[in-house]
Amino acid sequence: MATAVPAERDAVAGAFPGASHEVALPGVTVLEIADGPDVLAAGVGPALAAASTATALTAAALTGRPYDLVVSAGIAGGFAPHAPVGSLVVADEITAADLGAETADGFLPVTALGFGTVTHLPPAALIRDVAAATGALTGAVLTVSTVTGSAARAAHLGDLHPRALAEAMEGFGVAEAAAAHGVPVLEIRAVSNPVGPRDRAAWRIGDALTALTEGFGKLAPVLESWNRHDQ
């Protein structure tokens, strides 16, 4: 069974036509879809996303229905020209881009400081299946606490993370919660705007949500047939 933890719950739920009902948990509401995933809106930012995901995972485990997979889904900024607006991106690594310390020699991630982790790796076979089914691009998706708003910051992130295709605000938090429960994670994003100077007029949120909904329609059979124990 899979739990989808998107920034836009309706886009994911719309790909699964089964009857649904809501279950209220502390701090979060889970939408349970018959013959489909459980879906929740995890909130904005890595901390709230981690807390919401951990709540859902714990509740499922306590009721004897532990999840096999956590999917973090939503919209994102794309690094031009690699991930244009409207494209779909599946993460082959989920990386916290700003978890660390500024030093005289530049930014150091917490791993370089000798503790913690900054990257989670989704199952490689699942990534291949998802990309093949949806046509998604594959690469690193960065998690940030502050959305990039300048060309200089975009270039800096690109230099630090040359494989980055997109940035969002929740994936790493979701992955941390999943890892604590020993559950694999997948992150899939639809690009709504370029990473760089902030220009809300140029955002294409509607187009991105359409791409996300269509992507989940193609993704559903992959999730339904995937078995983590076969990996």
Disulfide bonds with the S-S distance in Angstrom:
none
